[in-house]
Amino acid sequence: MEIKTLEDIDIKDILTVFNTSFSDYFIPFRLTEAQLESKMKADKVSLNFSVGVFENDKLIAFILHGFDNINTEKVIYNGGTGVIPEKRGSGLTKKMYHFILPILKEQGISTLVLEVITKNTQAIKSYKKSGYKTERVLNCYKGDIHIANTKNNVLIKELHDYDWNVMQSFWDISPTWQNSNNVLDTLKNTNMSLGAYINNELVGYVIYNPNSKRLQQIAISKHFRQEKIASTLIWKLIAEYGSSLSIINVDKSSESINTFLQKIGFKKTLEQLEMKLQLEY
Protein backbone atom coordinates (compact mmCIF):
# COMPACT_ATOMS: atom_id res chain seq x y z
CA MET A 1 0.00 0.00 0.00
CA GLU A 2 1.32 3.44 -0.97
CA ILE A 3 0.07 6.94 -0.13
CA LYS A 4 1.04 9.86 -2.35
CA THR A 5 -0.29 13.04 -3.93
CA LEU A 6 -2.45 12.88 -7.05
CA GLU A 7 -0.44 15.33 -9.17
CA ASP A 8 0.52 12.71 -11.78
CA ILE A 9 -2.72 10.71 -11.72
CA ASP A 10 -5.00 10.61 -14.76
CA ILE A 11 -8.46 12.08 -14.15
CA LYS A 12 -10.00 8.90 -15.58
CA ASP A 13 -8.50 6.92 -12.70
CA ILE A 14 -9.81 9.45 -10.19
CA LEU A 15 -13.24 9.31 -11.84
CA THR A 16 -13.43 5.53 -11.54
CA VAL A 17 -12.69 5.56 -7.81
CA PHE A 18 -14.89 8.63 -7.25
CA ASN A 19 -17.93 6.92 -8.77
CA THR A 20 -17.22 3.62 -7.00
CA SER A 21 -16.85 5.39 -3.65
CA PHE A 22 -20.13 7.30 -3.97
CA SER A 23 -22.18 4.52 -5.59
CA ASP A 24 -23.73 3.55 -2.22
CA TYR A 25 -23.69 7.04 -0.67
CA PHE A 26 -26.69 8.55 1.17
CA ILE A 27 -27.59 10.20 -2.12
CA PRO A 28 -25.90 7.96 -4.72
CA PHE A 29 -24.52 9.82 -7.70
CA ARG A 30 -22.30 9.23 -10.67
CA LEU A 31 -20.29 11.82 -12.60
CA THR A 32 -19.04 11.87 -16.15
CA GLU A 33 -15.46 12.89 -16.83
CA ALA A 34 -16.65 16.35 -17.94
CA GLN A 35 -18.74 16.74 -14.77
CA LEU A 36 -15.81 15.78 -12.57
CA GLU A 37 -13.57 18.25 -14.39
CA SER A 38 -16.22 20.94 -13.89
CA LYS A 39 -16.52 20.10 -10.19
CA MET A 40 -12.75 20.18 -9.72
CA LYS A 41 -12.59 23.58 -11.42
CA ALA A 42 -15.41 24.95 -9.26
CA ASP A 43 -13.77 23.56 -6.10
CA LYS A 44 -10.38 24.94 -7.23
CA VAL A 45 -8.85 21.49 -6.78
CA SER A 46 -5.08 21.26 -6.77
CA LEU A 47 -3.82 17.72 -7.37
CA ASN A 48 -0.52 18.70 -5.75
CA PHE A 49 -2.41 19.09 -2.46
CA SER A 50 -4.72 16.11 -3.05
CA VAL A 51 -3.87 12.65 -1.82
CA GLY A 52 -4.62 9.03 -2.65
CA VAL A 53 -4.05 5.51 -1.41
CA PHE A 54 -2.77 2.98 -3.93
CA GLU A 55 -2.76 -0.80 -3.76
CA ASN A 56 -0.84 -2.63 -6.47
CA ASP A 57 -0.58 0.72 -8.26
CA LYS A 58 -4.39 1.04 -8.28
CA LEU A 59 -6.12 4.00 -6.63
CA ILE A 60 -8.48 2.83 -3.85
CA ALA A 61 -9.04 6.02 -1.80
CA PHE A 62 -8.63 9.76 -2.26
CA ILE A 63 -9.09 13.25 -0.87
CA LEU A 64 -9.53 16.03 -3.44
CA HIS A 65 -8.27 19.33 -2.04
CA GLY A 66 -9.05 22.78 -3.39
CA PHE A 67 -6.70 25.66 -2.62
CA ASP A 68 -7.20 29.41 -2.34
CA ASN A 69 -5.92 32.53 -0.63
CA ILE A 70 -8.74 34.00 1.46
CA ASN A 71 -8.21 37.19 3.49
CA THR A 72 -4.43 36.66 3.39
CA GLU A 73 -4.85 33.07 4.64
CA LYS A 74 -3.99 29.96 2.68
CA VAL A 75 -7.04 27.70 2.84
CA ILE A 76 -7.65 24.11 1.73
CA TYR A 77 -11.14 22.86 0.84
CA ASN A 78 -12.07 19.18 0.87
CA GLY A 79 -13.87 18.71 -2.45
CA GLY A 80 -14.47 15.02 -1.80
CA THR A 81 -13.20 12.12 0.26
CA GLY A 82 -13.81 8.62 -1.04
CA VAL A 83 -12.83 5.06 -0.17
CA ILE A 84 -14.00 2.14 -2.30
CA PRO A 85 -16.52 0.03 -0.32
CA GLU A 86 -14.36 -3.05 0.18
CA LYS A 87 -11.54 -0.99 1.75
CA ARG A 88 -13.61 0.93 4.29
CA GLY A 89 -12.95 0.46 7.99
CA SER A 90 -9.19 0.40 7.47
CA GLY A 91 -8.54 3.93 8.69
CA LEU A 92 -7.48 5.10 5.22
CA THR A 93 -8.89 8.63 5.66
CA LYS A 94 -6.85 9.13 8.82
CA LYS A 95 -3.77 7.73 7.07
CA MET A 96 -4.21 10.15 4.15
CA TYR A 97 -4.41 13.09 6.54
CA HIS A 98 -1.33 11.84 8.37
CA PHE A 99 0.50 11.92 5.03
CA ILE A 100 -0.79 15.21 3.61
CA LEU A 101 -0.86 17.50 6.67
CA PRO A 102 2.97 17.90 6.89
CA ILE A 103 2.99 18.80 3.17
CA LEU A 104 0.26 21.40 3.70
CA LYS A 105 2.13 22.84 6.68
CA GLU A 106 5.28 23.19 4.56
CA GLN A 107 3.22 25.33 2.16
CA GLY A 108 1.93 27.57 4.96
CA ILE A 109 -1.67 26.35 4.90
CA SER A 110 -3.56 27.69 7.92
CA THR A 111 -7.06 26.22 7.60
CA LEU A 112 -8.78 23.16 6.16
CA VAL A 113 -12.54 23.24 5.59
CA LEU A 114 -15.11 20.66 4.48
CA GLU A 115 -18.82 19.87 4.46
CA VAL A 116 -20.27 16.53 5.52
CA ILE A 117 -23.87 15.25 5.59
CA THR A 118 -25.14 15.16 9.18
CA LYS A 119 -26.37 11.57 8.72
CA ASN A 120 -22.85 10.45 7.83
CA THR A 121 -21.89 9.81 11.45
CA GLN A 122 -18.96 7.56 10.54
CA ALA A 123 -17.33 10.28 8.42
CA ILE A 124 -17.98 12.93 11.09
CA LYS A 125 -16.33 10.69 13.66
CA SER A 126 -13.34 10.22 11.35
CA TYR A 127 -12.98 13.97 10.72
CA LYS A 128 -13.17 14.74 14.43
CA LYS A 129 -10.40 12.23 15.05
CA SER A 130 -8.33 14.16 12.51
CA GLY A 131 -8.90 17.39 14.45
CA TYR A 132 -11.86 18.97 12.65
CA LYS A 133 -14.42 20.98 14.62
CA THR A 134 -17.98 21.89 13.61
CA GLU A 135 -18.41 25.54 12.55
CA ARG A 136 -22.06 25.67 11.48
CA VAL A 137 -25.04 23.69 10.18
CA LEU A 138 -26.05 24.08 6.52
CA ASN A 139 -29.33 23.39 4.71
CA CYS A 140 -29.58 22.13 1.12
CA TYR A 141 -32.73 22.66 -0.95
CA LYS A 142 -34.42 21.65 -4.18
CA GLY A 143 -37.79 22.64 -5.53
CA ASP A 144 -40.22 23.49 -8.28
CA ILE A 145 -40.38 27.22 -7.72
CA HIS A 146 -43.42 29.41 -8.23
CA ILE A 147 -43.40 33.18 -7.78
CA ALA A 148 -46.81 34.72 -7.09
CA ASN A 149 -45.86 38.38 -6.65
CA THR A 150 -43.11 40.54 -8.13
CA LYS A 151 -42.07 44.19 -7.85
CA ASN A 152 -42.93 46.49 -10.74
CA ASN A 153 -40.60 49.47 -10.22
CA VAL A 154 -37.36 47.47 -10.20
CA LEU A 155 -35.11 47.09 -13.23
CA ILE A 156 -33.54 43.63 -13.65
CA LYS A 157 -30.50 43.40 -15.90
CA GLU A 158 -27.51 41.16 -16.34
CA LEU A 159 -24.47 41.78 -14.14
CA HIS A 160 -21.24 41.63 -16.13
CA ASP A 161 -18.96 42.66 -13.26
CA TYR A 162 -19.08 41.97 -9.55
CA ASP A 163 -18.65 44.93 -7.19
CA TRP A 164 -18.06 42.78 -4.14
CA ASN A 165 -17.69 45.77 -1.82
CA VAL A 166 -21.30 46.71 -2.55
CA MET A 167 -22.64 43.17 -2.89
CA GLN A 168 -21.11 41.96 0.37
CA SER A 169 -22.81 44.83 2.20
CA PHE A 170 -26.10 43.01 1.47
CA TRP A 171 -25.00 39.84 3.27
CA ASP A 172 -26.25 38.54 6.60
CA ILE A 173 -24.04 35.44 6.40
CA SER A 174 -20.85 34.45 4.61
CA PRO A 175 -21.16 31.85 1.83
CA THR A 176 -19.45 28.49 1.98
CA TRP A 177 -16.51 27.61 -0.29
CA GLN A 178 -18.51 26.50 -3.35
CA ASN A 179 -20.53 29.73 -3.29
CA SER A 180 -17.67 32.04 -2.32
CA ASN A 181 -16.55 35.15 -4.18
CA ASN A 182 -13.30 33.61 -5.36
CA VAL A 183 -15.06 30.58 -6.84
CA LEU A 184 -17.75 32.73 -8.47
CA ASP A 185 -15.11 34.98 -10.04
CA THR A 186 -13.68 31.82 -11.64
CA LEU A 187 -17.13 30.78 -12.93
CA LYS A 188 -18.26 34.24 -14.07
CA ASN A 189 -18.32 33.32 -17.76
CA THR A 190 -20.52 30.26 -17.24
CA ASN A 191 -22.88 31.60 -14.57
CA MET A 192 -25.87 33.91 -15.10
CA SER A 193 -25.83 36.95 -12.83
CA LEU A 194 -28.73 39.37 -12.49
CA GLY A 195 -28.84 42.68 -10.64
CA ALA A 196 -31.91 44.51 -9.35
CA TYR A 197 -31.82 48.30 -9.67
CA ILE A 198 -34.01 51.07 -8.27
CA ASN A 199 -33.16 54.60 -9.46
CA ASN A 200 -29.90 53.22 -10.92
CA GLU A 201 -28.86 51.83 -7.52
CA LEU A 202 -28.01 48.13 -7.17
CA VAL A 203 -30.32 46.85 -4.44
CA GLY A 204 -30.04 43.10 -4.91
CA TYR A 205 -28.56 40.34 -7.07
CA VAL A 206 -28.65 36.64 -7.82
CA ILE A 207 -25.92 34.40 -9.28
CA TYR A 208 -27.10 31.20 -10.95
CA ASN A 209 -25.35 28.22 -12.54
CA PRO A 210 -27.38 27.07 -15.57
CA ASN A 211 -25.45 23.79 -15.86
CA SER A 212 -26.30 22.61 -12.35
CA LYS A 213 -29.55 24.63 -12.12
CA ARG A 214 -28.25 25.93 -8.80
CA LEU A 215 -28.50 29.30 -7.13
CA GLN A 216 -25.05 30.19 -5.85
CA GLN A 217 -25.72 33.54 -4.22
CA ILE A 218 -28.75 35.74 -3.65
CA ALA A 219 -28.73 38.87 -1.50
CA ILE A 220 -30.82 42.02 -1.06
CA SER A 221 -29.78 45.38 0.40
CA LYS A 222 -30.85 45.70 4.03
CA HIS A 223 -32.66 48.93 3.06
CA PHE A 224 -34.87 47.17 0.48
CA ARG A 225 -35.95 43.98 2.22
CA GLN A 226 -39.57 42.73 2.16
CA GLU A 227 -40.22 44.46 -1.16
CA LYS A 228 -40.37 41.33 -3.37
CA ILE A 229 -36.99 42.08 -4.96
CA ALA A 230 -35.64 38.56 -4.35
CA SER A 231 -38.85 37.11 -5.78
CA THR A 232 -38.52 39.29 -8.86
CA LEU A 233 -34.94 38.18 -9.45
CA ILE A 234 -35.86 34.50 -9.23
CA TRP A 235 -38.97 35.06 -11.38
CA LYS A 236 -36.67 36.39 -14.12
CA LEU A 237 -34.44 33.34 -13.79
CA ILE A 238 -37.19 30.75 -13.99
CA ALA A 239 -38.75 32.55 -16.96
CA GLU A 240 -35.50 31.87 -18.82
CA TYR A 241 -34.28 28.58 -17.35
CA GLY A 242 -37.30 26.82 -15.86
CA SER A 243 -38.70 26.44 -12.37
CA SER A 244 -36.62 23.49 -11.15
CA LEU A 245 -33.89 24.97 -8.92
CA SER A 246 -31.56 23.97 -6.13
CA ILE A 247 -29.35 25.72 -3.62
CA ILE A 248 -26.81 24.16 -1.27
CA ASN A 249 -25.14 25.06 2.01
CA VAL A 250 -27.47 27.76 3.30
CA ASP A 251 -26.49 28.73 6.84
CA LYS A 252 -29.24 27.30 9.09
CA SER A 253 -28.84 30.23 11.51
CA SER A 254 -30.16 32.72 8.90
CA GLU A 255 -33.89 32.61 9.53
CA SER A 256 -34.74 35.16 6.82
CA ILE A 257 -33.20 33.34 3.83
CA ASN A 258 -34.39 29.89 4.94
CA THR A 259 -37.94 31.18 5.45
CA PHE A 260 -37.93 32.88 2.04
CA LEU A 261 -36.67 29.78 0.22
CA GLN A 262 -39.30 27.55 1.80
CA LYS A 263 -42.01 30.10 1.08
CA ILE A 264 -41.38 30.03 -2.70
CA GLY A 265 -41.30 26.26 -2.94
CA PHE A 266 -37.86 24.98 -1.94
CA LYS A 267 -37.86 21.73 0.06
CA LYS A 268 -34.96 20.82 2.33
CA THR A 269 -33.22 17.71 1.05
CA LEU A 270 -30.46 17.35 3.62
CA GLU A 271 -28.36 19.03 6.30
CA GLN A 272 -24.60 19.31 6.31
CA LEU A 273 -21.99 20.34 8.83
CA GLU A 274 -19.27 22.78 7.87
CA MET A 275 -16.15 21.65 9.71
CA LYS A 276 -12.75 23.30 10.01
CA LEU A 277 -9.29 22.23 11.02
CA GLN A 278 -6.84 24.93 12.13
CA LEU A 279 -3.24 23.87 11.61
CA GLU A 280 -0.87 24.66 14.44
CA TYR A 281 2.71 25.77 13.86
DRENDO-1510 file (C-alpha; in Angstrom, 1 decimal, always signed):
<recs>
REC; n; res; u; v; w
REC; 1; MET; +0.0; +0.0; +0.0 .
REC; 2; GLU; +1.3; +3.4; -1.0 .
REC; 3; ILE; +0.1; +6.9; -0.1 .
REC; 4; LYS; +1.0; +9.9; -2.4 .
REC; 5; THR; -0.3; +13.0; -3.9 .
REC; 6; LEU; -2.5; +12.9; -7.1 .
REC; 7; GLU; -0.4; +15.3; -9.2 .
REC; 8; ASP; +0.5; +12.7; -11.8 .
REC; 9; ILE; -2.7; +10.7; -11.7 .
REC; 10; ASP; -5.0; +10.6; -14.8 .
REC; 11; ILE; -8.5; +12.1; -14.1 .
REC; 12; LYS; -10.0; +8.9; -15.6 .
REC; 13; ASP; -8.5; +6.9; -12.7 .
REC; 14; ILE; -9.8; +9.4; -10.2 .
REC; 15; LEU; -13.2; +9.3; -11.8 .
REC; 16; THR; -13.4; +5.5; -11.5 .
REC; 17; VAL; -12.7; +5.6; -7.8 .
REC; 18; PHE; -14.9; +8.6; -7.2 .
REC; 19; ASN; -17.9; +6.9; -8.8 .
REC; 20; THR; -17.2; +3.6; -7.0 .
REC; 21; SER; -16.8; +5.4; -3.6 .
REC; 22; PHE; -20.1; +7.3; -4.0 .
REC; 23; SER; -22.2; +4.5; -5.6 .
REC; 24; ASP; -23.7; +3.6; -2.2 .
REC; 25; TYR; -23.7; +7.0; -0.7 .
REC; 26; PHE; -26.7; +8.6; +1.2 .
REC; 27; ILE; -27.6; +10.2; -2.1 .
REC; 28; PRO; -25.9; +8.0; -4.7 .
REC; 29; PHE; -24.5; +9.8; -7.7 .
REC; 30; ARG; -22.3; +9.2; -10.7 .
REC; 31; LEU; -20.3; +11.8; -12.6 .
REC; 32; THR; -19.0; +11.9; -16.2 .
REC; 33; GLU; -15.5; +12.9; -16.8 .
REC; 34; ALA; -16.7; +16.3; -17.9 .
REC; 35; GLN; -18.7; +16.7; -14.8 .
REC; 36; LEU; -15.8; +15.8; -12.6 .
REC; 37; GLU; -13.6; +18.3; -14.4 .
REC; 38; SER; -16.2; +20.9; -13.9 .
REC; 39; LYS; -16.5; +20.1; -10.2 .
REC; 40; MET; -12.7; +20.2; -9.7 .
REC; 41; LYS; -12.6; +23.6; -11.4 .
REC; 42; ALA; -15.4; +24.9; -9.3 .
REC; 43; ASP; -13.8; +23.6; -6.1 .
REC; 44; LYS; -10.4; +24.9; -7.2 .
REC; 45; VAL; -8.9; +21.5; -6.8 .
REC; 46; SER; -5.1; +21.3; -6.8 .
REC; 47; LEU; -3.8; +17.7; -7.4 .
REC; 48; ASN; -0.5; +18.7; -5.8 .
REC; 49; PHE; -2.4; +19.1; -2.5 .
REC; 50; SER; -4.7; +16.1; -3.1 .
REC; 51; VAL; -3.9; +12.6; -1.8 .
REC; 52; GLY; -4.6; +9.0; -2.7 .
REC; 53; VAL; -4.0; +5.5; -1.4 .
REC; 54; PHE; -2.8; +3.0; -3.9 .
REC; 55; GLU; -2.8; -0.8; -3.8 .
REC; 56; ASN; -0.8; -2.6; -6.5 .
REC; 57; ASP; -0.6; +0.7; -8.3 .
REC; 58; LYS; -4.4; +1.0; -8.3 .
REC; 59; LEU; -6.1; +4.0; -6.6 .
REC; 60; ILE; -8.5; +2.8; -3.9 .
REC; 61; ALA; -9.0; +6.0; -1.8 .
REC; 62; PHE; -8.6; +9.8; -2.3 .
REC; 63; ILE; -9.1; +13.2; -0.9 .
REC; 64; LEU; -9.5; +16.0; -3.4 .
REC; 65; HIS; -8.3; +19.3; -2.0 .
REC; 66; GLY; -9.1; +22.8; -3.4 .
REC; 67; PHE; -6.7; +25.7; -2.6 .
REC; 68; ASP; -7.2; +29.4; -2.3 .
REC; 69; ASN; -5.9; +32.5; -0.6 .
REC; 70; ILE; -8.7; +34.0; +1.5 .
REC; 71; ASN; -8.2; +37.2; +3.5 .
REC; 72; THR; -4.4; +36.7; +3.4 .
REC; 73; GLU; -4.9; +33.1; +4.6 .
REC; 74; LYS; -4.0; +30.0; +2.7 .
REC; 75; VAL; -7.0; +27.7; +2.8 .
REC; 76; ILE; -7.6; +24.1; +1.7 .
REC; 77; TYR; -11.1; +22.9; +0.8 .
REC; 78; ASN; -12.1; +19.2; +0.9 .
REC; 79; GLY; -13.9; +18.7; -2.5 .
REC; 80; GLY; -14.5; +15.0; -1.8 .
REC; 81; THR; -13.2; +12.1; +0.3 .
REC; 82; GLY; -13.8; +8.6; -1.0 .
REC; 83; VAL; -12.8; +5.1; -0.2 .
REC; 84; ILE; -14.0; +2.1; -2.3 .
REC; 85; PRO; -16.5; +0.0; -0.3 .
REC; 86; GLU; -14.4; -3.1; +0.2 .
REC; 87; LYS; -11.5; -1.0; +1.7 .
REC; 88; ARG; -13.6; +0.9; +4.3 .
REC; 89; GLY; -13.0; +0.5; +8.0 .
REC; 90; SER; -9.2; +0.4; +7.5 .
REC; 91; GLY; -8.5; +3.9; +8.7 .
REC; 92; LEU; -7.5; +5.1; +5.2 .
REC; 93; THR; -8.9; +8.6; +5.7 .
REC; 94; LYS; -6.8; +9.1; +8.8 .
REC; 95; LYS; -3.8; +7.7; +7.1 .
REC; 96; MET; -4.2; +10.1; +4.1 .
REC; 97; TYR; -4.4; +13.1; +6.5 .
REC; 98; HIS; -1.3; +11.8; +8.4 .
REC; 99; PHE; +0.5; +11.9; +5.0 .
REC; 100; ILE; -0.8; +15.2; +3.6 .
REC; 101; LEU; -0.9; +17.5; +6.7 .
REC; 102; PRO; +3.0; +17.9; +6.9 .
REC; 103; ILE; +3.0; +18.8; +3.2 .
REC; 104; LEU; +0.3; +21.4; +3.7 .
REC; 105; LYS; +2.1; +22.8; +6.7 .
REC; 106; GLU; +5.3; +23.2; +4.6 .
REC; 107; GLN; +3.2; +25.3; +2.2 .
REC; 108; GLY; +1.9; +27.6; +5.0 .
REC; 109; ILE; -1.7; +26.3; +4.9 .
REC; 110; SER; -3.6; +27.7; +7.9 .
REC; 111; THR; -7.1; +26.2; +7.6 .
REC; 112; LEU; -8.8; +23.2; +6.2 .
REC; 113; VAL; -12.5; +23.2; +5.6 .
REC; 114; LEU; -15.1; +20.7; +4.5 .
REC; 115; GLU; -18.8; +19.9; +4.5 .
REC; 116; VAL; -20.3; +16.5; +5.5 .
REC; 117; ILE; -23.9; +15.3; +5.6 .
REC; 118; THR; -25.1; +15.2; +9.2 .
REC; 119; LYS; -26.4; +11.6; +8.7 .
REC; 120; ASN; -22.9; +10.4; +7.8 .
REC; 121; THR; -21.9; +9.8; +11.4 .
REC; 122; GLN; -19.0; +7.6; +10.5 .
REC; 123; ALA; -17.3; +10.3; +8.4 .
REC; 124; ILE; -18.0; +12.9; +11.1 .
REC; 125; LYS; -16.3; +10.7; +13.7 .
REC; 126; SER; -13.3; +10.2; +11.3 .
REC; 127; TYR; -13.0; +14.0; +10.7 .
REC; 128; LYS; -13.2; +14.7; +14.4 .
REC; 129; LYS; -10.4; +12.2; +15.1 .
REC; 130; SER; -8.3; +14.2; +12.5 .
REC; 131; GLY; -8.9; +17.4; +14.5 .
REC; 132; TYR; -11.9; +19.0; +12.6 .
REC; 133; LYS; -14.4; +21.0; +14.6 .
REC; 134; THR; -18.0; +21.9; +13.6 .
REC; 135; GLU; -18.4; +25.5; +12.6 .
REC; 136; ARG; -22.1; +25.7; +11.5 .
REC; 137; VAL; -25.0; +23.7; +10.2 .
REC; 138; LEU; -26.0; +24.1; +6.5 .
REC; 139; ASN; -29.3; +23.4; +4.7 .
REC; 140; CYS; -29.6; +22.1; +1.1 .
REC; 141; TYR; -32.7; +22.7; -0.9 .
REC; 142; LYS; -34.4; +21.7; -4.2 .
REC; 143; GLY; -37.8; +22.6; -5.5 .
REC; 144; ASP; -40.2; +23.5; -8.3 .
REC; 145; ILE; -40.4; +27.2; -7.7 .
REC; 146; HIS; -43.4; +29.4; -8.2 .
REC; 147; ILE; -43.4; +33.2; -7.8 .
REC; 148; ALA; -46.8; +34.7; -7.1 .
REC; 149; ASN; -45.9; +38.4; -6.6 .
REC; 150; THR; -43.1; +40.5; -8.1 .
REC; 151; LYS; -42.1; +44.2; -7.9 .
REC; 152; ASN; -42.9; +46.5; -10.7 .
REC; 153; ASN; -40.6; +49.5; -10.2 .
REC; 154; VAL; -37.4; +47.5; -10.2 .
REC; 155; LEU; -35.1; +47.1; -13.2 .
REC; 156; ILE; -33.5; +43.6; -13.6 .
REC; 157; LYS; -30.5; +43.4; -15.9 .
REC; 158; GLU; -27.5; +41.2; -16.3 .
REC; 159; LEU; -24.5; +41.8; -14.1 .
REC; 160; HIS; -21.2; +41.6; -16.1 .
REC; 161; ASP; -19.0; +42.7; -13.3 .
REC; 162; TYR; -19.1; +42.0; -9.5 .
REC; 163; ASP; -18.6; +44.9; -7.2 .
REC; 164; TRP; -18.1; +42.8; -4.1 .
REC; 165; ASN; -17.7; +45.8; -1.8 .
REC; 166; VAL; -21.3; +46.7; -2.5 .
REC; 167; MET; -22.6; +43.2; -2.9 .
REC; 168; GLN; -21.1; +42.0; +0.4 .
REC; 169; SER; -22.8; +44.8; +2.2 .
REC; 170; PHE; -26.1; +43.0; +1.5 .
REC; 171; TRP; -25.0; +39.8; +3.3 .
REC; 172; ASP; -26.2; +38.5; +6.6 .
REC; 173; ILE; -24.0; +35.4; +6.4 .
REC; 174; SER; -20.8; +34.4; +4.6 .
REC; 175; PRO; -21.2; +31.8; +1.8 .
REC; 176; THR; -19.5; +28.5; +2.0 .
REC; 177; TRP; -16.5; +27.6; -0.3 .
REC; 178; GLN; -18.5; +26.5; -3.3 .
REC; 179; ASN; -20.5; +29.7; -3.3 .
REC; 180; SER; -17.7; +32.0; -2.3 .
REC; 181; ASN; -16.5; +35.1; -4.2 .
REC; 182; ASN; -13.3; +33.6; -5.4 .
REC; 183; VAL; -15.1; +30.6; -6.8 .
REC; 184; LEU; -17.8; +32.7; -8.5 .
REC; 185; ASP; -15.1; +35.0; -10.0 .
REC; 186; THR; -13.7; +31.8; -11.6 .
REC; 187; LEU; -17.1; +30.8; -12.9 .
REC; 188; LYS; -18.3; +34.2; -14.1 .
REC; 189; ASN; -18.3; +33.3; -17.8 .
REC; 190; THR; -20.5; +30.3; -17.2 .
REC; 191; ASN; -22.9; +31.6; -14.6 .
REC; 192; MET; -25.9; +33.9; -15.1 .
REC; 193; SER; -25.8; +37.0; -12.8 .
REC; 194; LEU; -28.7; +39.4; -12.5 .
REC; 195; GLY; -28.8; +42.7; -10.6 .
REC; 196; ALA; -31.9; +44.5; -9.3 .
REC; 197; TYR; -31.8; +48.3; -9.7 .
REC; 198; ILE; -34.0; +51.1; -8.3 .
REC; 199; ASN; -33.2; +54.6; -9.5 .
REC; 200; ASN; -29.9; +53.2; -10.9 .
REC; 201; GLU; -28.9; +51.8; -7.5 .
REC; 202; LEU; -28.0; +48.1; -7.2 .
REC; 203; VAL; -30.3; +46.9; -4.4 .
REC; 204; GLY; -30.0; +43.1; -4.9 .
REC; 205; TYR; -28.6; +40.3; -7.1 .
REC; 206; VAL; -28.6; +36.6; -7.8 .
REC; 207; ILE; -25.9; +34.4; -9.3 .
REC; 208; TYR; -27.1; +31.2; -11.0 .
REC; 209; ASN; -25.3; +28.2; -12.5 .
REC; 210; PRO; -27.4; +27.1; -15.6 .
REC; 211; ASN; -25.4; +23.8; -15.9 .
REC; 212; SER; -26.3; +22.6; -12.4 .
REC; 213; LYS; -29.6; +24.6; -12.1 .
REC; 214; ARG; -28.3; +25.9; -8.8 .
REC; 215; LEU; -28.5; +29.3; -7.1 .
REC; 216; GLN; -25.1; +30.2; -5.8 .
REC; 217; GLN; -25.7; +33.5; -4.2 .
REC; 218; ILE; -28.8; +35.7; -3.7 .
REC; 219; ALA; -28.7; +38.9; -1.5 .
REC; 220; ILE; -30.8; +42.0; -1.1 .
REC; 221; SER; -29.8; +45.4; +0.4 .
REC; 222; LYS; -30.9; +45.7; +4.0 .
REC; 223; HIS; -32.7; +48.9; +3.1 .
REC; 224; PHE; -34.9; +47.2; +0.5 .
REC; 225; ARG; -35.9; +44.0; +2.2 .
REC; 226; GLN; -39.6; +42.7; +2.2 .
REC; 227; GLU; -40.2; +44.5; -1.2 .
REC; 228; LYS; -40.4; +41.3; -3.4 .
REC; 229; ILE; -37.0; +42.1; -5.0 .
REC; 230; ALA; -35.6; +38.6; -4.3 .
REC; 231; SER; -38.9; +37.1; -5.8 .
REC; 232; THR; -38.5; +39.3; -8.9 .
REC; 233; LEU; -34.9; +38.2; -9.4 .
REC; 234; ILE; -35.9; +34.5; -9.2 .
REC; 235; TRP; -39.0; +35.1; -11.4 .
REC; 236; LYS; -36.7; +36.4; -14.1 .
REC; 237; LEU; -34.4; +33.3; -13.8 .
REC; 238; ILE; -37.2; +30.7; -14.0 .
REC; 239; ALA; -38.8; +32.5; -17.0 .
REC; 240; GLU; -35.5; +31.9; -18.8 .
REC; 241; TYR; -34.3; +28.6; -17.3 .
REC; 242; GLY; -37.3; +26.8; -15.9 .
REC; 243; SER; -38.7; +26.4; -12.4 .
REC; 244; SER; -36.6; +23.5; -11.2 .
REC; 245; LEU; -33.9; +25.0; -8.9 .
REC; 246; SER; -31.6; +24.0; -6.1 .
REC; 247; ILE; -29.3; +25.7; -3.6 .
REC; 248; ILE; -26.8; +24.2; -1.3 .
REC; 249; ASN; -25.1; +25.1; +2.0 .
REC; 250; VAL; -27.5; +27.8; +3.3 .
REC; 251; ASP; -26.5; +28.7; +6.8 .
REC; 252; LYS; -29.2; +27.3; +9.1 .
REC; 253; SER; -28.8; +30.2; +11.5 .
REC; 254; SER; -30.2; +32.7; +8.9 .
REC; 255; GLU; -33.9; +32.6; +9.5 .
REC; 256; SER; -34.7; +35.2; +6.8 .
REC; 257; ILE; -33.2; +33.3; +3.8 .
REC; 258; ASN; -34.4; +29.9; +4.9 .
REC; 259; THR; -37.9; +31.2; +5.5 .
REC; 260; PHE; -37.9; +32.9; +2.0 .
REC; 261; LEU; -36.7; +29.8; +0.2 .
REC; 262; GLN; -39.3; +27.6; +1.8 .
REC; 263; LYS; -42.0; +30.1; +1.1 .
REC; 264; ILE; -41.4; +30.0; -2.7 .
REC; 265; GLY; -41.3; +26.3; -2.9 .
REC; 266; PHE; -37.9; +25.0; -1.9 .
REC; 267; LYS; -37.9; +21.7; +0.1 .
REC; 268; LYS; -35.0; +20.8; +2.3 .
REC; 269; THR; -33.2; +17.7; +1.0 .
REC; 270; LEU; -30.5; +17.4; +3.6 .
REC; 271; GLU; -28.4; +19.0; +6.3 .
REC; 272; GLN; -24.6; +19.3; +6.3 .
REC; 273; LEU; -22.0; +20.3; +8.8 .
REC; 274; GLU; -19.3; +22.8; +7.9 .
REC; 275; MET; -16.2; +21.7; +9.7 .
REC; 276; LYS; -12.8; +23.3; +10.0 .
REC; 277; LEU; -9.3; +22.2; +11.0 .
REC; 278; GLN; -6.8; +24.9; +12.1 .
REC; 279; LEU; -3.2; +23.9; +11.6 .
REC; 280; GLU; -0.9; +24.7; +14.4 .
REC; 281; TYR; +2.7; +25.8; +13.9 .
</recs>
